[in-house]
Amino acid sequence: MRRLLYFFLIAAFGIAFAQEPPNPYDLKVAVTRAGDCFQVNASYEVPINVCEAFAFIADYEGIKSLPGVVDSKVLSRSGNKVKVTRLLEDRILFIPFEMRSELEYIEFPNKALLFERISGGAKYYKGSWRLLPEKDFTTFKCDAQVEPNSLVPSAVIEFFIKNVLRRQFESMAELASLKKSASTKPCR
């Protein structure tokens, strides 16, 4: 009995002191719900300069390598406005779903990217990317509001959003870190 108690105490201390593996990008994702809408706030840090960071978030067609993104094409460019069509595919539980949407982006080079749903996909989708340059890295900060257009219960959608977004932001941070250029060009 004494050995069993001793083993239990060692296991309990091991669990108490076990830590989650370090997050190399200081990824933070928060999803809150207000009625049928969800507020998404996320940020991560990548060791690239602000020019490389902006080139990464403004690569609308390069986003196809992210989980769930099947297709993304630039439809038009006019000044600092860009229209993009996007096709997403994923699963909620075992139910496959597909979401096609058209988005408009407004670019503020090396500072921010505003986006808004024009058609398709969710009932409402609007937000921004902000870039916060530091000495050795750039912080990517995303704030968005989304109101899904679905018959799936809100609790299921909330679970899906929280888990899929974390995975997508992790993938984005990893891809952005690979964009580090060999030459250091000054920002335009």
C-alpha positions as a LaTeX table, in Angstrom:
\begin{tabular}{lrrr}
\hline
Residue & $x$ (\AA) & $y$ (\AA) & $z$ (\AA) \\
\hline
Met1 & 0.00 & 0.00 & 0.00 \\
Arg2 & 2.86 & 2.35 & 0.87 \\
Arg3 & 4.50 & 1.75 & $-2.53$ \\
Leu4 & 1.22 & 2.46 & $-4.28$ \\
Leu5 & 0.88 & 5.77 & $-2.38$ \\
Tyr6 & 4.52 & 6.63 & $-3.20$ \\
Phe7 & 3.93 & 5.87 & $-6.92$ \\
Phe8 & 0.75 & 7.98 & $-6.91$ \\
Leu9 & 2.57 & 10.96 & $-5.38$ \\
Ile10 & 5.39 & 10.78 & $-7.94$ \\
Ala11 & 2.86 & 10.60 & $-10.79$ \\
Ala12 & 0.84 & 13.50 & $-9.35$ \\
Phe13 & 3.94 & 15.71 & $-9.06$ \\
Gly14 & 4.98 & 14.76 & $-12.59$ \\
Ile15 & 1.60 & 15.83 & $-13.93$ \\
Ala16 & 1.62 & 19.03 & $-11.86$ \\
Phe17 & 5.00 & 20.09 & $-13.21$ \\
Ala18 & 4.44 & 18.96 & $-16.79$ \\
Gln19 & 4.44 & 21.92 & $-19.12$ \\
Glu20 & 3.01 & 22.51 & $-22.54$ \\
Pro21 & 5.73 & 22.62 & $-25.20$ \\
Pro22 & 6.97 & 26.15 & $-25.87$ \\
Asn23 & 5.13 & 28.15 & $-28.51$ \\
Pro24 & 7.86 & 29.55 & $-30.78$ \\
Tyr25 & 5.55 & 32.21 & $-32.25$ \\
Asp26 & 3.87 & 33.39 & $-29.03$ \\
Leu27 & 0.56 & 32.46 & $-30.67$ \\
Lys28 & $-2.56$ & 33.75 & $-28.94$ \\
Val29 & $-6.07$ & 33.00 & $-30.21$ \\
Ala30 & $-9.26$ & 34.12 & $-28.49$ \\
Val31 & $-12.77$ & 33.47 & $-29.80$ \\
Thr32 & $-15.71$ & 35.00 & $-27.97$ \\
Arg33 & $-19.36$ & 34.72 & $-28.80$ \\
Ala34 & $-21.98$ & 37.50 & $-28.76$ \\
Gly35 & $-25.31$ & 36.10 & $-29.93$ \\
Asp36 & $-24.82$ & 34.65 & $-33.41$ \\
Cys37 & $-21.54$ & 36.54 & $-34.00$ \\
Phe38 & $-18.04$ & 35.53 & $-33.02$ \\
Gln39 & $-15.19$ & 37.92 & $-32.23$ \\
Val40 & $-11.77$ & 36.55 & $-33.18$ \\
Asn41 & $-8.59$ & 38.08 & $-31.78$ \\
Ala42 & $-5.30$ & 36.46 & $-32.65$ \\
Ser43 & $-1.64$ & 37.38 & $-32.73$ \\
Tyr44 & 1.70 & 35.77 & $-33.36$ \\
Glu45 & 5.33 & 36.86 & $-33.71$ \\
Val46 & 7.60 & 35.90 & $-36.57$ \\
Pro47 & 11.32 & 36.78 & $-36.94$ \\
Ile48 & 10.87 & 38.69 & $-40.22$ \\
Asn49 & 10.80 & 42.39 & $-40.99$ \\
Val50 & 7.59 & 44.33 & $-41.60$ \\
Cys51 & 8.12 & 44.34 & $-45.41$ \\
Glu52 & 8.32 & 40.55 & $-45.49$ \\
Ala53 & 5.33 & 40.35 & $-43.13$ \\
Phe54 & 3.19 & 42.54 & $-45.36$ \\
Ala55 & 4.23 & 40.62 & $-48.48$ \\
Phe56 & 3.15 & 37.46 & $-46.68$ \\
Ile57 & $-0.35$ & 38.61 & $-45.64$ \\
Ala58 & $-0.94$ & 40.27 & $-49.03$ \\
Asp59 & $-0.09$ & 37.04 & $-50.91$ \\
Tyr60 & $-3.76$ & 36.21 & $-51.51$ \\
Glu61 & $-3.05$ & 33.27 & $-53.79$ \\
Gly62 & $-0.25$ & 31.84 & $-51.66$ \\
Ile63 & $-2.74$ & 31.18 & $-48.87$ \\
Lys64 & $-3.71$ & 27.96 & $-50.67$ \\
Ser65 & $-1.08$ & 26.09 & $-48.65$ \\
Leu66 & $-3.02$ & 26.68 & $-45.41$ \\
Pro67 & $-5.23$ & 23.93 & $-43.95$ \\
Gly68 & $-8.77$ & 24.07 & $-45.31$ \\
Val69 & $-8.02$ & 26.54 & $-48.12$ \\
Val70 & $-8.68$ & 24.86 & $-51.46$ \\
Asp71 & $-8.48$ & 27.86 & $-53.77$ \\
Ser72 & $-7.83$ & 31.60 & $-53.58$ \\
Lys73 & $-7.64$ & 33.89 & $-56.61$ \\
Val74 & $-7.26$ & 37.60 & $-57.12$ \\
Leu75 & $-10.21$ & 38.82 & $-59.18$ \\
Ser76 & $-9.17$ & 42.47 & $-59.51$ \\
Arg77 & $-6.87$ & 45.21 & $-58.22$ \\
Ser78 & $-7.67$ & 48.91 & $-58.18$ \\
Gly79 & $-5.36$ & 51.19 & $-56.24$ \\
Asn80 & $-5.07$ & 49.73 & $-52.76$ \\
Lys81 & $-8.24$ & 47.60 & $-53.10$ \\
Val82 & $-8.05$ & 43.92 & $-54.01$ \\
Lys83 & $-11.00$ & 41.57 & $-54.66$ \\
Val84 & $-10.37$ & 37.90 & $-53.95$ \\
Thr85 & $-12.47$ & 34.77 & $-54.36$ \\
Arg86 & $-11.79$ & 31.94 & $-51.95$ \\
Leu87 & $-12.94$ & 28.34 & $-51.50$ \\
Leu88 & $-12.63$ & 26.68 & $-48.10$ \\
Glu89 & $-13.33$ & 23.02 & $-47.34$ \\
Asp90 & $-13.25$ & 21.30 & $-43.97$ \\
Arg91 & $-15.30$ & 19.12 & $-41.67$ \\
Ile92 & $-17.45$ & 19.87 & $-38.66$ \\
Leu93 & $-17.41$ & 16.59 & $-36.76$ \\
Phe94 & $-17.86$ & 14.15 & $-39.67$ \\
Ile95 & $-19.88$ & 16.50 & $-41.85$ \\
Pro96 & $-17.92$ & 17.99 & $-44.77$ \\
Phe97 & $-18.66$ & 21.59 & $-45.62$ \\
Glu98 & $-17.61$ & 23.97 & $-48.35$ \\
Met99 & $-17.62$ & 27.75 & $-48.20$ \\
Arg100 & $-17.09$ & 29.95 & $-51.22$ \\
Ser101 & $-16.76$ & 33.69 & $-50.69$ \\
Glu102 & $-15.67$ & 36.92 & $-52.30$ \\
Leu103 & $-13.67$ & 39.32 & $-50.14$ \\
Glu104 & $-12.43$ & 42.86 & $-50.56$ \\
Tyr105 & $-9.10$ & 43.83 & $-49.04$ \\
Ile106 & $-7.81$ & 47.36 & $-48.52$ \\
Glu107 & $-4.02$ & 47.48 & $-48.28$ \\
Phe108 & $-2.00$ & 49.88 & $-46.17$ \\
Pro109 & 1.50 & 48.71 & $-47.11$ \\
Asn110 & 3.69 & 47.55 & $-44.23$ \\
Lys111 & 1.03 & 48.58 & $-41.71$ \\
Ala112 & $-2.37$ & 46.93 & $-42.11$ \\
Leu113 & $-4.81$ & 45.02 & $-44.26$ \\
Leu114 & $-8.57$ & 45.53 & $-43.85$ \\
Phe115 & $-10.95$ & 42.89 & $-45.18$ \\
Glu116 & $-14.68$ & 42.45 & $-45.64$ \\
Arg117 & $-16.98$ & 39.84 & $-47.12$ \\
Ile118 & $-18.69$ & 40.99 & $-50.32$ \\
Ser119 & $-20.67$ & 37.82 & $-51.04$ \\
Gly120 & $-20.96$ & 34.13 & $-50.25$ \\
Gly121 & $-19.74$ & 32.28 & $-47.20$ \\
Ala122 & $-20.72$ & 33.76 & $-43.86$ \\
Lys123 & $-23.55$ & 36.23 & $-43.29$ \\
Tyr124 & $-20.98$ & 38.73 & $-42.00$ \\
Tyr125 & $-17.20$ & 38.70 & $-42.03$ \\
Lys126 & $-15.08$ & 41.78 & $-41.48$ \\
Gly127 & $-11.76$ & 42.49 & $-39.84$ \\
Ser128 & $-8.17$ & 43.59 & $-40.04$ \\
Trp129 & $-4.58$ & 42.50 & $-39.93$ \\
Arg130 & $-2.17$ & 44.89 & $-38.22$ \\
Leu131 & 1.60 & 44.58 & $-38.36$ \\
Leu132 & 3.62 & 45.73 & $-35.35$ \\
Pro133 & 7.35 & 45.82 & $-36.14$ \\
Glu134 & 9.93 & 45.20 & $-33.41$ \\
Lys135 & 13.70 & 45.00 & $-33.65$ \\
Asp136 & 13.99 & 41.27 & $-34.38$ \\
Phe137 & 10.44 & 40.29 & $-35.34$ \\
Thr138 & 7.02 & 41.46 & $-36.49$ \\
Thr139 & 3.80 & 40.84 & $-34.58$ \\
Phe140 & 0.84 & 39.90 & $-36.75$ \\
Lys141 & $-2.44$ & 40.92 & $-35.09$ \\
Cys142 & $-5.79$ & 39.81 & $-36.51$ \\
Asp143 & $-9.16$ & 41.07 & $-35.28$ \\
Ala144 & $-12.34$ & 39.89 & $-37.00$ \\
Gln145 & $-16.05$ & 39.51 & $-36.53$ \\
Val146 & $-17.88$ & 36.65 & $-38.19$ \\
Glu147 & $-21.50$ & 35.58 & $-38.28$ \\
Pro148 & $-21.77$ & 32.11 & $-39.80$ \\
Asn149 & $-24.48$ & 31.28 & $-42.31$ \\
Ser150 & $-25.22$ & 27.74 & $-41.20$ \\
Leu151 & $-27.88$ & 25.40 & $-39.86$ \\
Val152 & $-25.26$ & 23.76 & $-37.63$ \\
Pro153 & $-25.81$ & 24.61 & $-33.92$ \\
Ser154 & $-23.79$ & 27.60 & $-32.67$ \\
Ala155 & $-21.99$ & 25.53 & $-30.01$ \\
Val156 & $-20.65$ & 23.16 & $-32.69$ \\
Ile157 & $-19.60$ & 26.11 & $-34.86$ \\
Glu158 & $-17.85$ & 27.75 & $-31.89$ \\
Phe159 & $-15.89$ & 24.55 & $-31.17$ \\
Phe160 & $-14.98$ & 24.28 & $-34.85$ \\
Ile161 & $-13.92$ & 27.94 & $-35.12$ \\
Lys162 & $-11.72$ & 27.76 & $-32.02$ \\
Asn163 & $-9.92$ & 24.62 & $-33.15$ \\
Val164 & $-9.59$ & 25.34 & $-36.86$ \\
Leu165 & $-8.46$ & 28.93 & $-36.37$ \\
Arg166 & $-5.72$ & 27.92 & $-33.96$ \\
Arg167 & $-4.45$ & 25.40 & $-36.52$ \\
Gln168 & $-4.62$ & 27.98 & $-39.33$ \\
Phe169 & $-2.82$ & 30.68 & $-37.33$ \\
Glu170 & $-0.11$ & 28.17 & $-36.36$ \\
Ser171 & 0.32 & 27.27 & $-40.03$ \\
Met172 & 0.42 & 30.94 & $-41.00$ \\
Ala173 & 3.15 & 31.64 & $-38.43$ \\
Glu174 & 5.19 & 28.69 & $-39.69$ \\
Leu175 & 4.79 & 29.72 & $-43.35$ \\
Ala176 & 5.61 & 33.36 & $-42.60$ \\
Ser177 & 8.80 & 32.32 & $-40.82$ \\
Leu178 & 9.87 & 30.51 & $-44.00$ \\
Lys179 & 9.48 & 33.76 & $-45.99$ \\
Lys180 & 12.61 & 35.28 & $-44.48$ \\
Ser181 & 14.45 & 36.63 & $-47.49$ \\
Ala182 & 18.15 & 36.25 & $-48.08$ \\
Ser183 & 18.55 & 39.97 & $-48.75$ \\
Thr184 & 17.35 & 42.72 & $-46.46$ \\
Lys185 & 15.59 & 45.23 & $-48.70$ \\
Pro186 & 14.33 & 48.52 & $-47.28$ \\
Cys187 & 10.56 & 48.92 & $-46.97$ \\
Arg188 & 8.72 & 50.87 & $-49.64$ \\
\hline
\end{tabular}
